[in-house]
Amino acid sequence: MTTPLDDAALTAFLEGQEAAWLAEQLMLAADEDPITRIRLTAAAGSESAVDEARATVLAIVVNHLPQESAADPDDGDELHRALDLLDDLADYGFEDEAADIAYEAREVYLGRHGEDDGEHLARLHTLADGEEDEE
């Protein structure tokens, strides 16, 4: 039986690798996951990340099923990942753009799902209104 690497062991391994190999691995991951690609594009400072994030976040909001998220909160919720992406956009210097996307996403969410007491809508309010989490 094999034991998976814990985060510390995996981090230690990655820190010992060549930059070119790491870049190749990141590009492979980005090719398989649009959110990862957008995150890396934003980190590189490309404004194209904003348009890609807008399209991705809005599509995820439209396809979101609140009843399924409530039934299984440990499901690796795609909408939470999309909202994390907006946090990352802000961290990479696209604060106003991230807030604009959150505002649009909140309007779509409210139009499709209505007002609810869910964490997703609460996060959208926070991101759109530029308020810090008070946790």
Protein Blocks (a to p, Z undefined) as FASTA:
>chain_A
ZZdddfklmmmmmmmpcfklmmmmmmmmmmmomklmmmmmmmnopaklmmmmmmmmmmmm
mmpcfklmmmmmmnopaklmmmmmmmmmmmnopammmmmmmmmmmmmmmmmnopafbfkl
mmmmmmmnopacfZZ
